[in-house]
Amino acid sequence: MNEKTEGAIAILAAFFVLFSALLAPLVSVVIAIVALAALGVYKLWPRG
């Protein structure tokens, strides 16, 4: 994944977390943790 795509995904995730925080703070925390974990797994997963 190139840096431009990665940046766009990060910005979209940040907006999603911010808007979900307006509705329910606990949901926002869960979304942020899941998104960070998914990105970490994606970055660290060995590619064939």
mmJSON file of the N, C-alpha and C atoms, coordinates in Angstrom:
{"data_MODEL":{"atom_site":{
"group_PDB":["ATOM","ATOM","ATOM","ATOM","ATOM","ATOM","ATOM","ATOM","ATOM","ATOM","ATOM","ATOM","ATOM","ATOM","ATOM","ATOM","ATOM","ATOM","ATOM","ATOM","ATOM","ATOM","ATOM","ATOM","ATOM","ATOM","ATOM","ATOM","ATOM","ATOM","ATOM","ATOM","ATOM","ATOM","ATOM","ATOM","ATOM","ATOM","ATOM","ATOM","ATOM","ATOM","ATOM","ATOM","ATOM","ATOM","ATOM","ATOM","ATOM","ATOM","ATOM","ATOM","ATOM","ATOM","ATOM","ATOM","ATOM","ATOM","ATOM","ATOM","ATOM","ATOM","ATOM","ATOM","ATOM","ATOM","ATOM","ATOM","ATOM","ATOM","ATOM","ATOM","ATOM","ATOM","ATOM","ATOM","ATOM","ATOM","ATOM","ATOM","ATOM","ATOM","ATOM","ATOM","ATOM","ATOM","ATOM","ATOM","ATOM","ATOM","ATOM","ATOM","ATOM","ATOM","ATOM","ATOM","ATOM","ATOM","ATOM","ATOM","ATOM","ATOM","ATOM","ATOM","ATOM","ATOM","ATOM","ATOM","ATOM","ATOM","ATOM","ATOM","ATOM","ATOM","ATOM","ATOM","ATOM","ATOM","ATOM","ATOM","ATOM","ATOM","ATOM","ATOM","ATOM","ATOM","ATOM","ATOM","ATOM","ATOM","ATOM","ATOM","ATOM","ATOM","ATOM","ATOM","ATOM","ATOM","ATOM","ATOM","ATOM","ATOM","ATOM","ATOM"],
"id":[1,2,3,4,5,6,7,8,9,10,11,12,13,14,15,16,17,18,19,20,21,22,23,24,25,26,27,28,29,30,31,32,33,34,35,36,37,38,39,40,41,42,43,44,45,46,47,48,49,50,51,52,53,54,55,56,57,58,59,60,61,62,63,64,65,66,67,68,69,70,71,72,73,74,75,76,77,78,79,80,81,82,83,84,85,86,87,88,89,90,91,92,93,94,95,96,97,98,99,100,101,102,103,104,105,106,107,108,109,110,111,112,113,114,115,116,117,118,119,120,121,122,123,124,125,126,127,128,129,130,131,132,133,134,135,136,137,138,139,140,141,142,143,144],
"type_symbol":["N","C","C","N","C","C","N","C","C","N","C","C","N","C","C","N","C","C","N","C","C","N","C","C","N","C","C","N","C","C","N","C","C","N","C","C","N","C","C","N","C","C","N","C","C","N","C","C","N","C","C","N","C","C","N","C","C","N","C","C","N","C","C","N","C","C","N","C","C","N","C","C","N","C","C","N","C","C","N","C","C","N","C","C","N","C","C","N","C","C","N","C","C","N","C","C","N","C","C","N","C","C","N","C","C","N","C","C","N","C","C","N","C","C","N","C","C","N","C","C","N","C","C","N","C","C","N","C","C","N","C","C","N","C","C","N","C","C","N","C","C","N","C","C"],
"label_atom_id":["N","CA","C","N","CA","C","N","CA","C","N","CA","C","N","CA","C","N","CA","C","N","CA","C","N","CA","C","N","CA","C","N","CA","C","N","CA","C","N","CA","C","N","CA","C","N","CA","C","N","CA","C","N","CA","C","N","CA","C","N","CA","C","N","CA","C","N","CA","C","N","CA","C","N","CA","C","N","CA","C","N","CA","C","N","CA","C","N","CA","C","N","CA","C","N","CA","C","N","CA","C","N","CA","C","N","CA","C","N","CA","C","N","CA","C","N","CA","C","N","CA","C","N","CA","C","N","CA","C","N","CA","C","N","CA","C","N","CA","C","N","CA","C","N","CA","C","N","CA","C","N","CA","C","N","CA","C","N","CA","C","N","CA","C","N","CA","C"],
"label_alt_id":[null,null,null,null,null,null,null,null,null,null,null,null,null,null,null,null,null,null,null,null,null,null,null,null,null,null,null,null,null,null,null,null,null,null,null,null,null,null,null,null,null,null,null,null,null,null,null,null,null,null,null,null,null,null,null,null,null,null,null,null,null,null,null,null,null,null,null,null,null,null,null,null,null,null,null,null,null,null,null,null,null,null,null,null,null,null,null,null,null,null,null,null,null,null,null,null,null,null,null,null,null,null,null,null,null,null,null,null,null,null,null,null,null,null,null,null,null,null,null,null,null,null,null,null,null,null,null,null,null,null,null,null,null,null,null,null,null,null,null,null,null,null,null,null],
"label_comp_id":["MET","MET","MET","ASN","ASN","ASN","GLU","GLU","GLU","LYS","LYS","LYS","THR","THR","THR","GLU","GLU","GLU","GLY","GLY","GLY","ALA","ALA","ALA","ILE","ILE","ILE","ALA","ALA","ALA","ILE","ILE","ILE","LEU","LEU","LEU","ALA","ALA","ALA","ALA","ALA","ALA","PHE","PHE","PHE","PHE","PHE","PHE","VAL","VAL","VAL","LEU","LEU","LEU","PHE","PHE","PHE","SER","SER","SER","ALA","ALA","ALA","LEU","LEU","LEU","LEU","LEU","LEU","ALA","ALA","ALA","PRO","PRO","PRO","LEU","LEU","LEU","VAL","VAL","VAL","SER","SER","SER","VAL","VAL","VAL","VAL","VAL","VAL","ILE","ILE","ILE","ALA","ALA","ALA","ILE","ILE","ILE","VAL","VAL","VAL","ALA","ALA","ALA","LEU","LEU","LEU","ALA","ALA","ALA","ALA","ALA","ALA","LEU","LEU","LEU","GLY","GLY","GLY","VAL","VAL","VAL","TYR","TYR","TYR","LYS","LYS","LYS","LEU","LEU","LEU","TRP","TRP","TRP","PRO","PRO","PRO","ARG","ARG","ARG","GLY","GLY","GLY"],
"label_asym_id":["A","A","A","A","A","A","A","A","A","A","A","A","A","A","A","A","A","A","A","A","A","A","A","A","A","A","A","A","A","A","A","A","A","A","A","A","A","A","A","A","A","A","A","A","A","A","A","A","A","A","A","A","A","A","A","A","A","A","A","A","A","A","A","A","A","A","A","A","A","A","A","A","A","A","A","A","A","A","A","A","A","A","A","A","A","A","A","A","A","A","A","A","A","A","A","A","A","A","A","A","A","A","A","A","A","A","A","A","A","A","A","A","A","A","A","A","A","A","A","A","A","A","A","A","A","A","A","A","A","A","A","A","A","A","A","A","A","A","A","A","A","A","A","A"],
"label_entity_id":["1","1","1","1","1","1","1","1","1","1","1","1","1","1","1","1","1","1","1","1","1","1","1","1","1","1","1","1","1","1","1","1","1","1","1","1","1","1","1","1","1","1","1","1","1","1","1","1","1","1","1","1","1","1","1","1","1","1","1","1","1","1","1","1","1","1","1","1","1","1","1","1","1","1","1","1","1","1","1","1","1","1","1","1","1","1","1","1","1","1","1","1","1","1","1","1","1","1","1","1","1","1","1","1","1","1","1","1","1","1","1","1","1","1","1","1","1","1","1","1","1","1","1","1","1","1","1","1","1","1","1","1","1","1","1","1","1","1","1","1","1","1","1","1"],
"label_seq_id":[1,1,1,2,2,2,3,3,3,4,4,4,5,5,5,6,6,6,7,7,7,8,8,8,9,9,9,10,10,10,11,11,11,12,12,12,13,13,13,14,14,14,15,15,15,16,16,16,17,17,17,18,18,18,19,19,19,20,20,20,21,21,21,22,22,22,23,23,23,24,24,24,25,25,25,26,26,26,27,27,27,28,28,28,29,29,29,30,30,30,31,31,31,32,32,32,33,33,33,34,34,34,35,35,35,36,36,36,37,37,37,38,38,38,39,39,39,40,40,40,41,41,41,42,42,42,43,43,43,44,44,44,45,45,45,46,46,46,47,47,47,48,48,48],
"pdbx_PDB_ins_code":[null,null,null,null,null,null,null,null,null,null,null,null,null,null,null,null,null,null,null,null,null,null,null,null,null,null,null,null,null,null,null,null,null,null,null,null,null,null,null,null,null,null,null,null,null,null,null,null,null,null,null,null,null,null,null,null,null,null,null,null,null,null,null,null,null,null,null,null,null,null,null,null,null,null,null,null,null,null,null,null,null,null,null,null,null,null,null,null,null,null,null,null,null,null,null,null,null,null,null,null,null,null,null,null,null,null,null,null,null,null,null,null,null,null,null,null,null,null,null,null,null,null,null,null,null,null,null,null,null,null,null,null,null,null,null,null,null,null,null,null,null,null,null,null],
"Cartn_x":[0.864,0.0,0.908,0.617,1.473,1.082,1.898,1.698,0.426,0.069,-1.129,-2.387,-2.457,-3.604,-3.667,-2.521,-2.458,-2.939,-2.536,-2.96,-4.454,-5.008,-6.449,-7.227,-6.763,-7.43,-7.349,-6.21,-6.045,-6.974,-7.106,-7.995,-9.442,-9.86,-11.234,-11.518,-10.568,-10.752,-10.861,-10.054,-10.109,-11.459,-11.978,-13.287,-14.384,-14.294,-15.299,-15.297,-14.109,-14.002,-14.531,-14.197,-14.683,-16.204,-16.806,-18.259,-18.958,-18.356,-18.976,-18.861,-17.866,-17.729,-18.892,-19.488,-20.652,-21.847,-21.935,-23.066,-22.853,-21.73,-21.448,-19.936,-19.417,-17.966,-17.379,-18.099,-17.584,-17.451,-18.404,-18.332,-17.113,-16.845,-15.694,-14.39,-14.276,-13.069,-12.9,-13.975,-13.908,-13.506,-14.102,-13.767,-12.296,-11.813,-10.406,-9.462,-9.749,-8.883,-8.897,-10.079,-10.181,-9.456,-9.615,-8.952,-7.434,-6.928,-5.482,-4.946,-5.678,-5.251,-5.239,-6.273,-6.337,-5.193,-4.899,-3.792,-2.456,-2.287,-1.056,-0.862,-1.936,-1.857,-1.547,-2.193,-1.948,-0.502,0.05,1.424,2.449,2.164,3.125,2.977,1.848,1.599,2.589,3.278,4.24,3.515,3.997,3.415,4.276,3.603,4.265,5.1],
"Cartn_y":[-1.168,0.0,1.228,2.182,3.36,4.37,5.371,6.333,7.163,7.462,8.255,7.495,6.234,5.404,5.235,5.013,4.849,6.118,7.264,8.53,8.745,8.4,8.545,7.643,6.408,5.494,6.03,6.564,7.114,8.301,9.166,10.324,9.884,8.947,8.447,7.781,7.012,6.371,7.413,8.463,9.516,10.23,10.555,11.187,10.27,8.986,8.032,7.946,7.903,7.847,9.139,10.281,11.553,11.652,11.279,11.367,10.33,9.156,8.16,8.579,9.404,9.89,10.809,11.464,12.297,11.452,10.238,9.369,8.558,7.886,7.042,6.929,7.48,7.453,6.042,5.1,3.734,3.104,3.357,2.843,3.432,4.685,5.344,4.696,4.371,3.721,2.344,1.597,0.26,0.339,1.271,1.435,1.808,2.71,3.133,1.967,1.171,0.041,-1.011,-1.306,-2.292,-1.796,-0.52,0.028,-0.002,0.357,0.318,-1.107,-2.038,-3.437,-3.965,-3.64,-4.103,-3.522,-2.25,-1.634,-2.257,-2.512,-3.147,-4.534,-5.319,-6.665,-6.578,-5.667,-5.513,-5.144,-4.225,-3.764,-4.851,-5.661,-6.646,-8.013,-8.251,-9.556,-9.757,-10.897,-11.141,-11.359,-10.711,-10.849,-11.801,-12.669,-13.705,-13.166],
"Cartn_z":[0.0,0.0,0.0,-0.88,-0.93,0.151,0.336,1.417,1.238,-0.012,-0.266,0.146,-0.193,0.184,1.695,2.307,3.756,4.466,3.964,4.545,4.414,3.268,3.063,4.01,4.196,5.128,6.552,6.928,8.273,8.51,7.521,7.662,7.765,6.925,6.992,8.338,8.841,10.142,11.253,11.177,12.193,12.179,11.0,10.92,11.441,11.101,11.576,13.098,13.7,15.165,15.79,15.198,15.751,15.708,14.583,14.472,15.335,15.506,16.375,17.835,18.164,19.537,19.916,18.933,19.217,19.642,19.126,19.427,20.7,20.789,21.951,22.139,23.223,23.446,23.512,24.095,24.198,22.816,21.946,20.579,19.87,20.104,19.503,19.941,21.208,21.726,21.09,21.011,20.421,18.945,18.211,16.793,16.633,17.464,17.365,17.639,18.649,18.987,17.88,17.355,16.277,15.025,14.694,13.511,13.667,14.837,15.059,15.012,15.592,15.566,14.132,13.359,11.976,11.156,11.338,10.604,11.011,12.299,12.768,12.195,12.182,11.61,10.121,9.431,7.986,7.712,8.511,8.271,8.621,9.648,10.103,9.443,8.755,8.135,6.981,6.988,5.889,4.559,3.543,2.212,1.387,0.646,-0.133,-1.224],
"occupancy":[1.0,1.0,1.0,1.0,1.0,1.0,1.0,1.0,1.0,1.0,1.0,1.0,1.0,1.0,1.0,1.0,1.0,1.0,1.0,1.0,1.0,1.0,1.0,1.0,1.0,1.0,1.0,1.0,1.0,1.0,1.0,1.0,1.0,1.0,1.0,1.0,1.0,1.0,1.0,1.0,1.0,1.0,1.0,1.0,1.0,1.0,1.0,1.0,1.0,1.0,1.0,1.0,1.0,1.0,1.0,1.0,1.0,1.0,1.0,1.0,1.0,1.0,1.0,1.0,1.0,1.0,1.0,1.0,1.0,1.0,1.0,1.0,1.0,1.0,1.0,1.0,1.0,1.0,1.0,1.0,1.0,1.0,1.0,1.0,1.0,1.0,1.0,1.0,1.0,1.0,1.0,1.0,1.0,1.0,1.0,1.0,1.0,1.0,1.0,1.0,1.0,1.0,1.0,1.0,1.0,1.0,1.0,1.0,1.0,1.0,1.0,1.0,1.0,1.0,1.0,1.0,1.0,1.0,1.0,1.0,1.0,1.0,1.0,1.0,1.0,1.0,1.0,1.0,1.0,1.0,1.0,1.0,1.0,1.0,1.0,1.0,1.0,1.0,1.0,1.0,1.0,1.0,1.0,1.0],
"B_iso_or_equiv":[0.0,0.0,0.0,0.0,0.0,0.0,0.0,0.0,0.0,0.0,0.0,0.0,0.0,0.0,0.0,0.0,0.0,0.0,0.0,0.0,0.0,0.0,0.0,0.0,0.0,0.0,0.0,0.0,0.0,0.0,0.0,0.0,0.0,0.0,0.0,0.0,0.0,0.0,0.0,0.0,0.0,0.0,0.0,0.0,0.0,0.0,0.0,0.0,0.0,0.0,0.0,0.0,0.0,0.0,0.0,0.0,0.0,0.0,0.0,0.0,0.0,0.0,0.0,0.0,0.0,0.0,0.0,0.0,0.0,0.0,0.0,0.0,0.0,0.0,0.0,0.0,0.0,0.0,0.0,0.0,0.0,0.0,0.0,0.0,0.0,0.0,0.0,0.0,0.0,0.0,0.0,0.0,0.0,0.0,0.0,0.0,0.0,0.0,0.0,0.0,0.0,0.0,0.0,0.0,0.0,0.0,0.0,0.0,0.0,0.0,0.0,0.0,0.0,0.0,0.0,0.0,0.0,0.0,0.0,0.0,0.0,0.0,0.0,0.0,0.0,0.0,0.0,0.0,0.0,0.0,0.0,0.0,0.0,0.0,0.0,0.0,0.0,0.0,0.0,0.0,0.0,0.0,0.0,0.0],
"pdbx_formal_charge":[null,null,null,null,null,null,null,null,null,null,null,null,null,null,null,null,null,null,null,null,null,null,null,null,null,null,null,null,null,null,null,null,null,null,null,null,null,null,null,null,null,null,null,null,null,null,null,null,null,null,null,null,null,null,null,null,null,null,null,null,null,null,null,null,null,null,null,null,null,null,null,null,null,null,null,null,null,null,null,null,null,null,null,null,null,null,null,null,null,null,null,null,null,null,null,null,null,null,null,null,null,null,null,null,null,null,null,null,null,null,null,null,null,null,null,null,null,null,null,null,null,null,null,null,null,null,null,null,null,null,null,null,null,null,null,null,null,null,null,null,null,null,null,null],
"auth_seq_id":[1,1,1,2,2,2,3,3,3,4,4,4,5,5,5,6,6,6,7,7,7,8,8,8,9,9,9,10,10,10,11,11,11,12,12,12,13,13,13,14,14,14,15,15,15,16,16,16,17,17,17,18,18,18,19,19,19,20,20,20,21,21,21,22,22,22,23,23,23,24,24,24,25,25,25,26,26,26,27,27,27,28,28,28,29,29,29,30,30,30,31,31,31,32,32,32,33,33,33,34,34,34,35,35,35,36,36,36,37,37,37,38,38,38,39,39,39,40,40,40,41,41,41,42,42,42,43,43,43,44,44,44,45,45,45,46,46,46,47,47,47,48,48,48],
"auth_comp_id":["MET","MET","MET","ASN","ASN","ASN","GLU","GLU","GLU","LYS","LYS","LYS","THR","THR","THR","GLU","GLU","GLU","GLY","GLY","GLY","ALA","ALA","ALA","ILE","ILE","ILE","ALA","ALA","ALA","ILE","ILE","ILE","LEU","LEU","LEU","ALA","ALA","ALA","ALA","ALA","ALA","PHE","PHE","PHE","PHE","PHE","PHE","VAL","VAL","VAL","LEU","LEU","LEU","PHE","PHE","PHE","SER","SER","SER","ALA","ALA","ALA","LEU","LEU","LEU","LEU","LEU","LEU","ALA","ALA","ALA","PRO","PRO","PRO","LEU","LEU","LEU","VAL","VAL","VAL","SER","SER","SER","VAL","VAL","VAL","VAL","VAL","VAL","ILE","ILE","ILE","ALA","ALA","ALA","ILE","ILE","ILE","VAL","VAL","VAL","ALA","ALA","ALA","LEU","LEU","LEU","ALA","ALA","ALA","ALA","ALA","ALA","LEU","LEU","LEU","GLY","GLY","GLY","VAL","VAL","VAL","TYR","TYR","TYR","LYS","LYS","LYS","LEU","LEU","LEU","TRP","TRP","TRP","PRO","PRO","PRO","ARG","ARG","ARG","GLY","GLY","GLY"],
"auth_asym_id":["A","A","A","A","A","A","A","A","A","A","A","A","A","A","A","A","A","A","A","A","A","A","A","A","A","A","A","A","A","A","A","A","A","A","A","A","A","A","A","A","A","A","A","A","A","A","A","A","A","A","A","A","A","A","A","A","A","A","A","A","A","A","A","A","A","A","A","A","A","A","A","A","A","A","A","A","A","A","A","A","A","A","A","A","A","A","A","A","A","A","A","A","A","A","A","A","A","A","A","A","A","A","A","A","A","A","A","A","A","A","A","A","A","A","A","A","A","A","A","A","A","A","A","A","A","A","A","A","A","A","A","A","A","A","A","A","A","A","A","A","A","A","A","A"],
"auth_atom_id":["N","CA","C","N","CA","C","N","CA","C","N","CA","C","N","CA","C","N","CA","C","N","CA","C","N","CA","C","N","CA","C","N","CA","C","N","CA","C","N","CA","C","N","CA","C","N","CA","C","N","CA","C","N","CA","C","N","CA","C","N","CA","C","N","CA","C","N","CA","C","N","CA","C","N","CA","C","N","CA","C","N","CA","C","N","CA","C","N","CA","C","N","CA","C","N","CA","C","N","CA","C","N","CA","C","N","CA","C","N","CA","C","N","CA","C","N","CA","C","N","CA","C","N","CA","C","N","CA","C","N","CA","C","N","CA","C","N","CA","C","N","CA","C","N","CA","C","N","CA","C","N","CA","C","N","CA","C","N","CA","C","N","CA","C","N","CA","C"],
"pdbx_PDB_model_num":[1,1,1,1,1,1,1,1,1,1,1,1,1,1,1,1,1,1,1,1,1,1,1,1,1,1,1,1,1,1,1,1,1,1,1,1,1,1,1,1,1,1,1,1,1,1,1,1,1,1,1,1,1,1,1,1,1,1,1,1,1,1,1,1,1,1,1,1,1,1,1,1,1,1,1,1,1,1,1,1,1,1,1,1,1,1,1,1,1,1,1,1,1,1,1,1,1,1,1,1,1,1,1,1,1,1,1,1,1,1,1,1,1,1,1,1,1,1,1,1,1,1,1,1,1,1,1,1,1,1,1,1,1,1,1,1,1,1,1,1,1,1,1,1]
}}}
